Protein backbone atom coordinates (compact mmCIF):
# COMPACT_ATOMS: atom_id res chain seq x y z
CA UNK A 1 0.00 0.00 0.00
CA UNK A 2 2.90 2.37 0.63
CA UNK A 3 3.96 2.08 -3.01
CA UNK A 4 0.44 2.94 -4.17
CA UNK A 5 0.26 5.89 -1.78
CA UNK A 6 3.66 7.17 -2.98
CA UNK A 7 2.62 6.79 -6.61
CA UNK A 8 -0.64 8.65 -6.02
CA UNK A 9 1.21 11.48 -4.30
CA UNK A 10 3.60 11.76 -7.26
CA UNK A 11 0.73 11.77 -9.72
CA UNK A 12 -1.19 14.38 -7.79
CA UNK A 13 1.85 16.62 -7.50
CA UNK A 14 2.51 16.40 -11.25
CA UNK A 15 5.88 14.66 -10.81
CA UNK A 16 4.98 11.72 -13.05
CA UNK A 17 5.35 12.12 -16.80
CA UNK A 18 2.62 10.67 -18.99
CA UNK A 19 5.09 8.34 -20.72
CA UNK A 20 6.08 6.83 -17.35
CA UNK A 21 2.51 5.98 -16.37
CA UNK A 22 2.08 2.62 -18.18
CA UNK A 23 5.18 1.10 -16.60
CA UNK A 24 4.42 2.53 -13.19
CA UNK A 25 0.78 1.41 -13.30
CA UNK A 26 1.87 -2.05 -14.47
CA UNK A 27 4.24 -2.40 -11.54
CA UNK A 28 1.63 -1.15 -9.11
CA UNK A 29 -1.02 -3.54 -10.46
CA UNK A 30 1.36 -6.52 -10.37
CA UNK A 31 2.20 -5.74 -6.77
CA UNK A 32 -1.43 -5.27 -5.79
CA UNK A 33 -2.72 -8.41 -7.55
CA UNK A 34 0.09 -10.60 -6.22
CA UNK A 35 -1.21 -9.97 -2.71
CA UNK A 36 -4.88 -10.67 -3.48
CA UNK A 37 -6.79 -13.91 -3.17
CA UNK A 38 -8.54 -15.28 -6.25
CA UNK A 39 -11.90 -14.07 -4.96
CA UNK A 40 -10.48 -10.60 -4.26
CA UNK A 41 -9.05 -10.42 -7.79
CA UNK A 42 -12.36 -11.40 -9.33
CA UNK A 43 -14.28 -8.91 -7.19
CA UNK A 44 -11.81 -6.12 -7.94
CA UNK A 45 -12.00 -6.65 -11.70
CA UNK A 46 -15.78 -7.04 -11.83
CA UNK A 47 -16.26 -3.92 -9.69
CA UNK A 48 -13.48 -1.62 -10.83
CA UNK A 49 -13.35 -2.30 -14.58
CA UNK A 50 -16.84 -0.87 -15.23
CA UNK A 51 -16.04 2.16 -13.05
CA UNK A 52 -12.73 2.80 -14.81
CA UNK A 53 -14.26 2.39 -18.27
CA UNK A 54 -17.12 4.75 -17.44
CA UNK A 55 -14.62 7.41 -16.31
CA UNK A 56 -12.52 6.95 -19.45
CA UNK A 57 -15.48 7.01 -21.84
CA UNK A 58 -16.93 10.13 -20.19
CA UNK A 59 -14.08 12.22 -21.59
CA UNK A 60 -14.14 10.87 -25.17
CA UNK A 61 -15.99 12.06 -28.24
CA UNK A 62 -18.28 9.62 -30.07
CA UNK A 63 -15.76 8.37 -32.64
CA UNK A 64 -13.10 7.85 -29.97
CA UNK A 65 -15.60 5.92 -27.85
CA UNK A 66 -16.38 3.62 -30.77
CA UNK A 67 -12.71 3.12 -31.61
CA UNK A 68 -11.77 2.32 -28.00
CA UNK A 69 -14.78 0.04 -27.51
CA UNK A 70 -13.90 -2.02 -30.61
CA UNK A 71 -10.25 -2.25 -29.59
CA UNK A 72 -11.08 -3.29 -26.03
CA UNK A 73 -13.71 -5.81 -27.14
CA UNK A 74 -11.19 -7.47 -29.47
CA UNK A 75 -8.48 -7.60 -26.81
CA UNK A 76 -10.80 -8.87 -24.09
CA UNK A 77 -12.36 -11.45 -26.41
CA UNK A 78 -8.90 -12.78 -27.29
CA UNK A 79 -7.89 -12.96 -23.63
CA UNK A 80 -11.11 -14.64 -22.53
CA UNK A 81 -11.03 -17.11 -25.43
CA UNK A 82 -7.45 -18.11 -24.64
CA UNK A 83 -8.29 -18.68 -20.98
CA UNK A 84 -11.47 -20.65 -21.61
CA UNK A 85 -10.05 -22.92 -24.30
CA UNK A 86 -6.76 -23.64 -22.50
CA UNK A 87 -6.51 -27.10 -21.02
C-alpha positions in Angstrom: 0.0 0.0 0.0 2.9 2.4 0.6 4.0 2.1 -3.0 0.4 2.9 -4.2 0.3 5.9 -1.8 3.7 7.2 -3.0 2.6 6.8 -6.6 -0.6 8.6 -6.0 1.2 11.5 -4.3 3.6 11.8 -7.3 0.7 11.8 -9.7 -1.2 14.4 -7.8 1.8 16.6 -7.5 2.5 16.4 -11.3 5.9 14.7 -10.8 5.0 11.7 -13.0 5.4 12.1 -16.8 2.6 10.7 -19.0 5.1 8.3 -20.7 6.1 6.8 -17.4 2.5 6.0 -16.4 2.1 2.6 -18.2 5.2 1.1 -16.6 4.4 2.5 -13.2 0.8 1.4 -13.3 1.9 -2.0 -14.5 4.2 -2.4 -11.5 1.6 -1.2 -9.1 -1.0 -3.5 -10.5 1.4 -6.5 -10.4 2.2 -5.7 -6.8 -1.4 -5.3 -5.8 -2.7 -8.4 -7.5 0.1 -10.6 -6.2 -1.2 -10.0 -2.7 -4.9 -10.7 -3.5 -6.8 -13.9 -3.2 -8.5 -15.3 -6.3 -11.9 -14.1 -5.0 -10.5 -10.6 -4.3 -9.0 -10.4 -7.8 -12.4 -11.4 -9.3 -14.3 -8.9 -7.2 -11.8 -6.1 -7.9 -12.0 -6.6 -11.7 -15.8 -7.0 -11.8 -16.3 -3.9 -9.7 -13.5 -1.6 -10.8 -13.4 -2.3 -14.6 -16.8 -0.9 -15.2 -16.0 2.2 -13.0 -12.7 2.8 -14.8 -14.3 2.4 -18.3 -17.1 4.8 -17.4 -14.6 7.4 -16.3 -12.5 6.9 -19.4 -15.5 7.0 -21.8 -16.9 10.1 -20.2 -14.1 12.2 -21.6 -14.1 10.9 -25.2 -16.0 12.1 -28.2 -18.3 9.6 -30.1 -15.8 8.4 -32.6 -13.1 7.9 -30.0 -15.6 5.9 -27.9 -16.4 3.6 -30.8 -12.7 3.1 -31.6 -11.8 2.3 -28.0 -14.8 0.0 -27.5 -13.9 -2.0 -30.6 -10.2 -2.3 -29.6 -11.1 -3.3 -26.0 -13.7 -5.8 -27.1 -11.2 -7.5 -29.5 -8.5 -7.6 -26.8 -10.8 -8.9 -24.1 -12.4 -11.4 -26.4 -8.9 -12.8 -27.3 -7.9 -13.0 -23.6 -11.1 -14.6 -22.5 -11.0 -17.1 -25.4 -7.4 -18.1 -24.6 -8.3 -18.7 -21.0 -11.5 -20.6 -21.6 -10.0 -22.9 -24.3 -6.8 -23.6 -22.5 -6.5 -27.1 -21.0 
